[in-house]
Amino acid sequence: MTPALFQIDPRDPVATALRDIDAGEAALGVTVAQPVPKGHKVALRAIEAGAPVHKFGFPIGRATQAIAPGAHVHTHNVATALETSGSYAYRPAFEAAPARDGPGFLGYRRADGRVGTRNEIWILPTVGCVGRTAEKIAEQAARRFGERVDGIHAFAHPFGCSQLGDDLEGTRAILTALANHPNAGGVLLVGLGCESNQMRDMLAGISQPNLRTIGAQAAGDEIEEGILLVEALVEQAEQCVRTTVPLSELVLGVKCGGSDGFSGLTANPLVGRMSDAVTAAGGTAILTEIPEIFGAEQLLMARAEDEGVFNRIVALVNGFKAYFTRHGEPVSENPSPGNLAGGITTLEEKSLGAVQKAGHATVTDVLGYGSQVQRRGLTLLEAPGNDAVSSTALAAAGATVILFTTGRGTPLGFPVPTVKIASNSDLAARKPGWIDFDAGQVLAESMDDAASALLARIAEIASGMPTAAERNGEREIAIWKRGVTL
């Protein structure tokens, strides 16, 4: 029978329920006072009102009332202790991981030296008005000659016009970065003609050598002309073939969505092992969802490569908190309803679980939204917690595979292979059409065995094995809307 409770750190006054627990059941030296759902917390000792409550060895909030041993610990008796801004000091506490090799994969080496995990044709509309036009071109081109490359995909969105300043620039930056992605063996830009996001402004930042453009207002039959342009892109793209490359050529994006009380126990630490493996081999990992590191940011700051990187992390975190307060919102307006139902009580608890996806790697860089990765090691990327927006930002930054952990499940997929990793075996069993890997096995087996298996699966996916989202045709982008709409 599955054990009832698991204590993560011996200093923690709480433990996580590994299964539904009935009132009166004894475990870890306490008698559970009331029924506790799987993923939720139970007090192991008395906690005074106002005292900090620890999990993972760090505070996840404060007790709003006295909590007796055996009591259910959740939103009814614990609240966030987050503040609207933070004052931080640089206290480095890390050791650089020794270089090591990992499994290689079969990738597409591009002219600029980067390596893609797919050889696809991407059709990017400059503005939402031609989003459906781009999709029609992709659908018809895929039927005609899609088998000659790994795929032909359009990424529609509603933006590119009636935007101003930084808001418009964010849309342009994301689309430009996607056009430069190594998984795109060729790119067709589809414009309307009168939009705010003029194609000439995008072209100035695009280095993609296999590029075509079309303006719908100036074209005769924009669909057929677009299909002919895609055919020319395919002819050039199919000249590139997979070759064996080392793990150091992989760029991992790490993301969690629909988290539960198991995410910080199983899936996120497991993905942290992948971040460590890739960065130790000389590769790159990218962590985003900045509001979901609030309360755990000092763990990342302590791993900054130098004081300059530390200062940029501070600016990123405090800047995001200021973004919330400018809009009159509390910085702790998280977890989501699904997170709460899954046992996550406060944003601090969610963040302490979320940052584990970064493993123990040294933070080597900090990027703004829409920027493209420049350095190997662990990069922090500016983006919100929203699954679609942050995953799109990871892809635009250069992630060639995204590891997406989830306790509740989601069918969403993004421009690059998105590996869905279930935090619990129940989800993996219920949704095999969504899930690529069951991290719940670490509770019954070992983290080392699960890490070896997941790393091997990632190498297979990077080499061409489709993910569940790819099989299901789930390919979306979402752009962060931050400004006035005209």
C-alpha positions in Angstrom: 0.0 0.0 0.0 1.2 3.5 -0.8 2.6 5.3 2.3 0.3 7.9 3.7 2.7 10.9 4.2 6.0 12.1 2.9 8.2 14.7 4.6 10.5 16.5 2.2 12.9 18.1 4.6 13.4 16.9 8.3 13.0 20.5 9.4 9.5 20.8 7.9 6.5 20.8 10.3 4.3 19.4 7.5 4.2 16.4 5.2 2.5 15.7 1.9 -0.3 13.2 1.6 0.7 10.6 -1.0 -2.9 9.3 -1.2 -6.2 10.2 0.2 -6.1 9.8 3.9 -9.0 9.0 6.2 -9.5 10.6 9.6 -8.0 8.6 12.4 -5.2 7.1 10.2 -1.7 7.2 11.9 1.4 8.1 9.9 4.8 9.7 10.7 4.0 9.8 14.4 0.6 11.7 14.1 -3.0 10.8 13.9 -4.7 12.5 11.0 -7.6 14.6 12.4 -9.8 14.9 9.3 -9.9 13.5 5.8 -7.0 14.9 3.7 -6.9 14.7 -0.1 -3.9 13.4 -2.0 -1.3 16.1 -2.5 -2.4 18.2 0.5 -0.5 18.7 3.7 -0.7 17.4 7.3 0.9 19.0 10.3 3.5 16.8 12.0 3.8 19.0 15.1 2.1 22.0 16.6 2.5 25.3 14.8 1.7 28.5 16.6 -0.5 31.2 15.2 1.7 33.7 13.3 4.6 31.3 13.0 6.2 30.5 9.6 5.2 27.2 8.0 8.0 25.4 6.2 8.1 23.0 3.3 11.2 22.1 1.2 13.1 23.5 4.2 11.9 27.1 3.5 8.8 29.1 4.6 5.7 28.8 2.4 3.6 31.3 4.5 2.4 32.0 8.0 -0.1 30.2 10.2 -3.3 32.3 10.5 -4.3 30.2 13.6 -2.8 27.6 15.9 -2.4 24.3 14.0 -2.5 21.0 16.0 -0.5 17.9 15.0 -2.5 15.8 12.5 -4.5 18.8 11.2 -5.0 19.5 7.5 -2.8 22.4 6.5 -4.1 24.5 3.7 -5.7 27.9 2.9 -8.0 27.8 5.9 -5.0 28.1 8.3 -2.0 29.3 6.2 -1.6 32.6 4.3 1.1 34.1 2.1 3.8 36.3 3.6 5.0 37.8 0.3 5.8 41.5 0.1 5.4 43.8 -2.9 9.2 44.3 -3.3 12.3 42.8 -2.0 15.7 44.0 -0.8 18.5 41.5 -1.6 22.2 41.0 -1.0 24.5 39.0 -3.2 25.6 36.0 -1.2 26.8 33.4 -3.7 26.2 29.8 -2.5 27.0 27.4 -5.3 29.7 25.3 -6.9 30.0 25.0 -10.6 29.0 21.5 -11.7 31.8 19.5 -13.3 31.6 19.1 -17.0 30.2 15.8 -18.1 28.8 14.2 -21.3 25.3 12.9 -21.8 23.5 11.1 -24.6 23.8 12.7 -28.0 20.9 13.1 -30.4 20.2 13.4 -34.2 19.7 17.1 -34.9 19.8 19.5 -37.8 22.9 21.6 -37.8 22.2 25.1 -39.2 24.5 27.4 -41.1 25.0 29.6 -38.0 26.1 26.5 -35.9 22.9 26.1 -33.9 21.1 22.8 -33.9 17.4 22.2 -34.4 15.4 19.2 -33.3 12.9 19.5 -36.1 13.2 20.6 -39.8 9.9 22.4 -40.3 8.4 25.2 -42.4 6.9 27.9 -40.2 4.3 30.4 -41.5 4.2 33.5 -39.3 1.5 36.2 -39.8 2.6 39.7 -39.0 -0.9 40.6 -37.9 -4.0 38.8 -36.7 -6.0 39.8 -39.8 -4.1 37.2 -41.9 -3.9 34.5 -39.3 -6.5 32.4 -41.0 -4.8 33.1 -44.3 -1.5 31.7 -42.9 -3.4 28.6 -41.7 -5.0 27.9 -45.1 -1.5 28.2 -46.8 -0.1 25.7 -44.2 -3.0 23.2 -44.5 -2.9 23.1 -48.3 0.9 23.1 -48.5 1.1 20.2 -46.0 -1.3 18.2 -48.1 0.8 18.8 -51.2 4.3 18.3 -50.0 4.4 18.2 -46.2 6.0 14.8 -46.1 9.2 16.2 -47.5 10.0 18.0 -44.2 9.1 17.3 -40.6 6.0 19.5 -40.8 4.5 22.7 -42.1 2.8 24.8 -39.5 1.2 28.3 -39.2 1.1 30.2 -35.9 -1.9 32.5 -35.9 -2.3 35.2 -33.2 -4.6 38.2 -32.8 -2.0 41.0 -32.6 0.2 43.2 -34.7 -2.2 46.1 -35.2 -3.8 48.7 -32.9 -0.7 48.3 -30.6 1.7 51.0 -29.4 5.2 51.3 -28.0 6.5 48.4 -25.9 3.4 46.4 -26.5 3.9 46.4 -30.3 7.6 45.9 -29.9 6.9 42.8 -27.8 4.7 41.3 -30.6 7.4 42.1 -33.1 10.2 40.7 -31.0 8.4 37.3 -30.4 7.6 36.9 -34.1 11.1 37.9 -35.2 12.7 35.5 -32.7 10.5 32.6 -33.9 11.5 33.4 -37.5 15.1 32.9 -36.4 14.5 29.6 -34.6 16.8 26.6 -35.6 13.8 24.3 -35.7 12.5 26.3 -38.7 14.1 25.0 -41.8 12.3 27.8 -43.6 9.9 30.6 -42.8 7.2 32.4 -44.7 6.1 35.8 -43.4 2.5 36.6 -44.3 1.6 40.3 -43.9 -1.6 42.2 -44.7 0.0 45.5 -45.7 -1.6 48.2 -43.6 -0.8 46.8 -40.1 1.2 48.5 -37.3 3.7 45.6 -37.3 5.1 46.4 -40.7 7.0 43.6 -42.3 10.1 45.8 -43.1 10.5 46.3 -39.3 10.6 42.6 -38.7 12.9 41.9 -41.6 15.6 44.1 -40.0 15.9 41.5 -37.1 15.6 38.3 -39.0 18.7 36.2 -39.9 16.8 33.2 -41.2 18.5 32.3 -44.5 15.5 30.4 -46.0 12.9 33.2 -45.9 10.0 34.2 -48.1 7.4 37.0 -47.7 4.0 37.8 -49.0 1.7 40.8 -48.6 -2.0 39.7 -48.9 -3.3 43.1 -50.0 -0.7 43.3 -52.9 -1.1 39.6 -53.9 -3.5 38.3 -56.5 -4.4 34.9 -55.0 -2.5 35.1 -51.7 -3.3 31.4 -50.8 -1.9 29.9 -54.0 1.0 32.3 -54.2 1.8 31.5 -50.6 1.8 27.7 -51.3 4.3 28.2 -54.1 6.5 30.1 -51.8 6.3 27.3 -49.2 7.3 24.8 -51.9 10.4 26.8 -52.6 11.1 26.8 -48.8 10.7 23.0 -48.7 13.1 22.5 -51.6 15.8 24.3 -49.7 15.0 22.9 -46.3 15.1 19.3 -47.3 18.7 19.6 -48.2 19.5 19.6 -44.4 19.6 16.2 -42.8 19.9 14.9 -39.3 23.4 14.2 -38.0 24.7 13.0 -34.6 25.4 15.9 -32.3 26.3 16.0 -28.5 23.9 16.8 -25.7 25.6 20.2 -25.4 23.7 21.3 -28.5 20.3 21.0 -26.8 18.4 24.0 -25.5 15.9 23.0 -22.9 12.9 25.2 -21.9 11.5 24.2 -18.6 7.9 25.0 -17.6 5.1 23.8 -15.3 1.4 24.2 -15.6 -1.6 22.8 -13.7 0.7 22.0 -10.8 -0.4 20.0 -7.8 1.1 18.9 -4.5 3.2 16.3 -6.2 4.9 18.7 -8.7 7.5 19.7 -6.2 8.1 16.1 -5.1 8.4 14.3 -8.4 8.2 16.1 -11.8 9.9 19.3 -11.1 13.0 17.8 -9.3 13.2 15.3 -12.1 13.2 18.1 -14.7 15.9 19.8 -12.5 18.0 16.7 -13.1 17.6 17.3 -16.9 18.6 20.9 -16.5 21.7 19.8 -14.6 22.5 17.1 -17.2 22.2 19.5 -20.1 24.1 22.4 -18.6 26.9 20.2 -17.2 27.3 18.8 -20.7 27.8 22.4 -22.0 24.2 23.0 -23.1 21.5 25.5 -22.2 18.4 25.5 -20.0 15.9 28.3 -19.8 13.6 29.0 -16.8 10.8 31.5 -17.0 7.4 32.2 -15.2 8.9 34.9 -13.2 5.9 35.5 -10.9 6.1 31.9 -10.0 9.5 32.3 -8.5 8.3 34.9 -6.0 9.2 33.6 -2.5 12.0 31.4 -3.9 14.0 34.0 -5.9 16.8 34.0 -3.4 17.7 30.4 -4.2 18.3 31.5 -7.8 20.1 34.7 -6.8 22.5 32.7 -4.8 23.5 30.8 -7.9 24.2 33.9 -10.1 27.4 33.5 -11.9 28.6 36.9 -10.8 27.2 40.1 -9.2 26.2 41.5 -12.5 23.9 38.6 -13.2 22.6 38.8 -9.6 21.7 42.5 -10.1 19.8 41.6 -13.3 17.8 38.9 -11.4 16.9 41.4 -8.7 15.8 43.9 -11.4 13.8 41.3 -13.2 12.0 40.1 -10.0 11.3 43.6 -8.6 10.3 44.8 -12.0 7.7 42.0 -12.3 6.4 42.8 -8.8 6.1 46.5 -9.8 4.1 45.4 -12.9 1.5 43.8 -10.6 1.3 46.7 -8.2 1.0 49.2 -11.1 -2.2 47.4 -12.0 -3.5 47.3 -8.5 -3.0 43.6 -8.1 -1.3 41.7 -5.2 1.9 40.0 -6.1 0.6 36.8 -4.4 -2.5 36.4 -6.7 -1.6 32.8 -7.3 -2.0 29.7 -7.0 -4.8 29.0 -9.5 -8.0 27.2 -8.5 -6.5 24.0 -10.0 -3.3 24.4 -7.9 -5.4 24.9 -4.8 -7.5 21.8 -5.4 -4.2 19.9 -5.9 -2.9 20.9 -2.5 -0.7 24.0 -3.2 -1.6 26.6 -0.6 0.5 29.8 -1.3 2.6 31.2 -4.1 5.7 30.6 -1.9 4.9 26.9 -1.9 4.2 26.9 -5.6 7.5 28.8 -6.3 9.6 26.6 -4.1 8.4 23.6 -6.2 8.7 25.5 -9.5 12.3 26.6 -9.2 13.4 23.0 -8.8 13.0 22.7 -12.6 16.3 24.7 -12.8 18.2 22.0 -10.8 21.4 23.3 -9.3 22.8 25.0 -12.4 24.6 28.3 -12.3 22.5 31.2 -13.6 24.6 32.7 -16.4 22.2 35.1 -18.1 18.9 37.1 -17.7 16.9 37.9 -20.8 14.0 40.3 -21.5 10.8 39.2 -23.1 11.2 38.3 -26.8 15.0 38.0 -26.5 17.0 35.1 -27.9 19.3 33.0 -25.8 23.0 34.0 -26.0 24.9 32.0 -23.4 25.2 28.4 -22.3 24.2 27.4 -18.8 21.0 28.4 -17.0 19.1 31.5 -18.4 16.2 33.3 -16.7 13.7 34.7 -19.2 11.2 37.4 -18.6 7.6 36.1 -19.1 4.5 35.6 -17.0 3.2 32.3 -15.6 0.5 31.8 -18.2 1.2 28.5 -19.9 0.8 29.6 -23.5 2.5 32.9 -23.2 5.5 31.6 -21.3 6.0 28.5 -23.4 5.8 30.7 -26.6 8.5 32.9 -25.0 10.7 29.8 -24.3 10.4 28.7 -27.9 11.1 32.3 -29.2 14.2 32.4 -26.9 15.6 29.4 -28.7 14.4 26.3 -26.7 14.5 23.3 -29.1 12.6 21.1 -26.6 10.3 22.2 -23.8 9.8 20.0 -20.7 6.3 20.8 -19.4 5.4 19.3 -16.0 1.8 19.1 -14.9 -0.3 17.6 -12.1 -3.7 18.4 -13.5 -3.0 17.9 -17.3 -3.3 20.0 -20.4 -3.4 19.2 -24.1 -1.6 22.4 -25.2 1.4 22.2 -27.5 3.8 24.9 -28.7 6.1 25.6 -31.7 8.8 23.2 -30.5 8.5 19.6 -29.2 6.7 19.9 -25.8 7.3 16.9 -23.5 4.4 16.6 -21.0 5.6 15.1 -17.7 2.9 14.0 -15.2 3.7 14.6 -11.6 1.5 11.7 -10.5 0.8 8.3 -12.0 -3.0 8.7 -11.9 -2.8 11.5 -14.4 -0.4 9.5 -16.6 -2.8 6.5 -16.6 -6.0 8.7 -17.2 -4.5 10.8 -20.0 -2.0 8.7 -22.0 -2.9 10.8 -25.1 -1.6 13.9 -23.4 1.3 12.6 -21.3 4.8 11.6 -22.5 6.4 10.6 -19.2 5.2 9.5 -15.8 7.3 11.2 -13.1 5.1 9.6 -10.4 7.3 6.5 -10.7 10.0 8.3 -8.6 7.8 7.6 -5.5 7.9 3.9 -6.1 11.3 3.5 -7.7 14.3 5.9 -7.7 15.0 9.4 -8.9 18.2 8.2 -10.5 16.4 5.5 -12.6 13.6 8.0 -13.6 16.3 10.6 -14.6 18.1 8.1 -16.8 14.8 7.1 -18.5 13.7 10.7 -19.0 17.0 11.8 -20.4 16.9 8.9 -22.9 13.3 9.8 -23.9 14.4 13.4 -24.4 17.2 12.3 -26.7 14.7 10.2 -28.7 12.3 13.2 -29.0 15.1 15.5 -30.0 16.0 12.9 -32.7 12.5 13.0 -34.2 10.2 10.9 -32.1 6.9 12.9 -31.9 5.5 14.1 -28.6 1.9 13.5 -27.6 1.1 17.1 -28.5 2.7 16.8 -31.9 0.7 13.6 -32.6 -2.5 15.5 -31.6 -1.7 18.5 -33.8 -1.4 20.8 -30.8 0.7 23.8 -32.0 -0.1 27.2 -30.6 1.5 30.5 -29.8 0.3 33.3 -27.5 1.8 36.7 -27.2 1.9 38.8 -24.0 -0.5 41.8 -24.3 0.7 44.5 -22.0 -0.5 47.9 -23.4 -3.3 50.0 -24.7 -5.3 48.8 -27.7 -6.2 51.6 -30.1 
